[in-house]
Amino acid sequence: MKDILQHDIQHGIKRIDLNADLGESFGAWTLGNDLEVLKWVTSANVACGFHAGDPLTLYRTLEAAKKAGVAVGAHPGTPDKVGFGRRALECSFEEVYTDVLYQLGALAGMARAQGMALSHIKAHGALYHMAATQPETARAIAQATFDFDPHLPLVVMAGTPIENHAETAALKRGLSVRREGFPERAYLANGTIAPRSMKDSSLHDPLEVVARALEMVQHGFVTTLEGGTVPLLVDTLCIHGDNPNAPQIAKAVREALEGAGIRVVASHKIKHIT
C-alpha cells in the first residue's frame, strides 16, 4: 500500500474516500439498500443504535461490509429514533460524552467479534451539525473519541468559512480529521449545507450528483443554491444511505471518479495533513 501511495503522490494522482451512512434499519423496518451501496463505497458509517439500527442490523451491516472489503466507522447519533436523530436535542457535555462513548464501545465490540476494527468516527445528523456550531458538543465528541482511541480520525464537515467547532476541538485534542463533502446535498453561499426543509436541498439525479462530486474533488469548490461557488477541500464524499437512489448514485459517482483518473480508496489509505 505504501508503494502505491508513494506512486500516487509522485505522479499527482488524487485520492478520495467514498462513504455512506448505513445500518439504519430497525426491526421489521428496512431503510435503504445497504448491500447494493456497499458494492461501490470504500467506507461505511455504521449506525450505533441510538438514532437508528438495532443489534442484529448492526452486526449484519458489519458482516456485509467485511465481505465487501469496505472499511467501517462508527456513526453515533442522539437518542432519538422517532426523529431519526435529525432533531437538535439540548444535551450537556456529560450526556454527549457518555452517549458517544457508549455507542463507540457497542459497535467496536461487534466489529471485534468479526475480526474487524473501526477506521473512523462520524457523528450523525443533528449531532454532526451541533458539533459544528456548539463548542461544548464538539469538545465532548472529541474527548469521547480520544478516550476511546486517540488514533481514530474524526470526520467533519468541509468547507464552511464559519469556524467548524468539530474540527477545532478534534485538532486541539490531538485527533486527525477527515473533511467531508456532500455531493447529493445543496450548499448555501455561506458554505453550509442547506436545511432539508429548504426546496432543492437534496439531489436525486445521479448525473447531477456526479457533476458536484467532480467539482469538489477536481476543482476544490462547490456551486451553491444561489449560483455562486464556495471553496470545498475534501478527503471523503458522503452518499446518504436513506436516499432512494443511493445505489445508483454511489455507482455513478464511483465510476465517474475513477474515469477521471482519481483513485477511490478508504480514508485510512489516503495521506492526510492535519
SVG drawing of the C-alpha trace seen along z (x, -y; Angstrom):
<svg xmlns="http://www.w3.org/2000/svg" viewBox="-41 -34 48 47">
<polyline fill="none" stroke="black" stroke-width="0.4" points="0.0,0.0 2.9,-2.4 4.4,-1.8 1.1,-2.6 0.6,-5.7 4.1,-6.9 3.4,-6.4 0.2,-8.4 1.9,-11.2 4.8,-11.4 2.5,-11.4 -0.1,-13.8 -2.9,-11.2 -5.7,-12.4 -7.2,-10.0 -10.7,-10.3 -12.8,-8.2 -16.4,-7.5 -18.5,-6.8 -22.1,-6.0 -24.3,-6.1 -25.6,-2.5 -27.1,-0.1 -30.1,-2.4 -32.8,0.2 -34.7,1.2 -36.5,4.4 -39.0,5.1 -38.4,1.6 -35.9,1.6 -34.2,-1.7 -32.1,-1.8 -30.4,0.9 -27.1,1.3 -25.9,4.4 -26.1,2.6 -24.4,-0.6 -21.6,1.5 -20.6,2.6 -19.5,-1.0 -18.3,-2.8 -15.0,-2.4 -16.1,-3.3 -19.3,-2.7 -20.5,-4.8 -22.5,-2.3 -25.3,-3.4 -24.8,-2.6 -28.4,-2.0 -29.3,-5.5 -30.7,-7.3 -31.3,-4.1 -30.3,-0.5 -30.6,2.5 -28.0,5.1 -28.9,7.5 -28.9,4.8 -25.5,3.5 -24.0,7.0 -25.3,7.8 -24.1,4.5 -20.6,5.1 -20.7,8.6 -21.7,7.3 -19.0,4.6 -16.3,7.1 -17.4,9.3 -17.4,6.3 -13.9,5.2 -15.3,1.8 -13.8,0.0 -16.2,-0.6 -16.6,-3.6 -18.9,-4.4 -21.9,-6.7 -23.1,-7.8 -26.2,-10.0 -28.6,-11.4 -31.0,-9.1 -33.9,-10.0 -35.2,-7.1 -38.5,-8.9 -36.8,-11.8 -34.1,-9.7 -31.5,-11.7 -32.2,-14.8 -33.8,-16.9 -31.4,-19.1 -31.7,-18.0 -30.5,-20.0 -27.7,-17.9 -25.0,-18.5 -21.3,-17.9 -21.6,-14.8 -24.6,-13.4 -22.9,-13.8 -19.6,-12.4 -21.2,-9.3 -23.7,-8.7 -20.9,-8.8 -18.6,-6.7 -21.3,-4.1 -22.1,-3.9 -18.4,-3.5 -18.0,-0.7 -21.1,1.2 -20.1,1.0 -16.5,1.7 -17.4,4.8 -19.5,6.2 -16.7,5.4 -14.1,7.1 -16.3,10.2 -15.9,10.4 -12.2,9.7 -12.7,6.0 -11.7,2.7 -13.1,-0.8 -11.4,-3.1 -13.1,-6.4 -15.8,-8.1 -18.5,-10.3 -21.4,-11.9 -24.9,-11.6 -27.5,-14.2 -28.2,-16.8 -25.2,-15.7 -22.9,-16.3 -24.3,-19.8 -24.5,-20.6 -20.8,-19.8 -20.0,-22.2 -21.7,-25.1 -21.6,-24.3 -18.1,-24.3 -19.2,-22.1 -20.8,-19.5 -17.7,-19.4 -15.4,-19.1 -17.5,-16.2 -17.3,-14.2 -13.6,-14.9 -13.0,-13.8 -15.0,-10.7 -13.1,-9.8 -9.8,-10.5 -10.6,-8.4 -11.9,-5.5 -9.0,-5.5 -6.8,-8.6 -5.7,-7.2 -9.2,-7.2 -9.8,-10.1 -13.0,-12.2 -15.0,-13.0 -16.0,-16.7 -17.8,-19.0 -15.6,-20.6 -15.7,-24.0 -17.6,-26.3 -15.9,-29.7 -17.6,-29.8 -15.4,-28.2 -16.2,-24.5 -16.0,-23.7 -15.9,-20.0 -12.7,-20.3 -11.2,-22.8 -12.0,-20.6 -10.6,-17.5 -7.3,-19.1 -6.9,-20.7 -7.3,-17.2 -4.7,-15.8 -7.0,-13.9 -6.7,-13.7 -9.7,-14.8 -11.2,-13.8 -13.0,-16.7 -16.3,-15.6 -18.3,-16.8 -21.9,-16.0 -22.4,-15.9 -26.1,-15.0 -26.9,-17.9 -27.2,-21.6 -24.9,-24.2 -25.6,-27.8 -23.4,-30.8 -22.0,-30.7 -20.6,-27.2 -23.1,-25.4 -25.4,-22.6 -29.0,-23.7 -31.6,-22.6 -33.6,-19.6 -36.7,-21.8 -35.5,-24.0 -36.6,-23.4 -34.0,-21.5 -31.8,-20.8 -31.3,-17.2 -30.3,-15.9 -31.6,-12.6 -30.3,-12.6 -27.1,-10.6 -25.8,-12.8 -26.2,-16.0 -24.5,-14.4 -21.6,-13.2 -21.1,-16.8 -20.9,-18.1 -18.6,-15.3 -16.1,-16.0 -16.4,-19.7 -15.4,-19.1 -12.6,-16.6 -11.1,-18.0 -11.5,-21.7 -12.0,-22.2 -15.2,-24.1 -19.0,-23.6 -21.7,-25.5 -24.3,-26.9 -28.1,-27.2 -27.6,-30.9 -25.5,-30.2 -22.1,-31.2 -19.3,-28.9 -17.5,-28.4 -14.2,-26.6 -14.5,-23.0 -11.4,-20.8 -12.5,-17.3 -10.9,-14.0 -14.2,-12.0 -17.5,-12.2 -20.8,-11.0 -23.7,-9.3 -26.7,-9.1 -27.9,-5.5 -31.5,-6.7 -31.5,-8.5 -33.9,-6.4 -31.3,-6.5 -28.3,-5.8 -27.1,-2.6 -27.4,-4.3 -25.7,-7.5 -22.9,-5.6 -22.2,-3.6 -22.3,-6.7 -20.0,-8.7 -17.5,-5.8 -17.3,-5.2 -17.0,-8.9 -14.2,-9.5 -12.2,-6.5 -12.9,-7.5 -11.4,-10.9 -8.2,-9.2 -9.0,-9.6 -8.2,-6.7 -11.1,-5.8 -9.9,-4.3 -10.8,-4.1 -9.9,-7.1 -7.1,-5.4 -5.3,-4.7 -5.1,-8.4 -2.1,-10.6 -3.6,-13.4 -2.1,-16.6 -3.7,-17.6"/>
</svg>
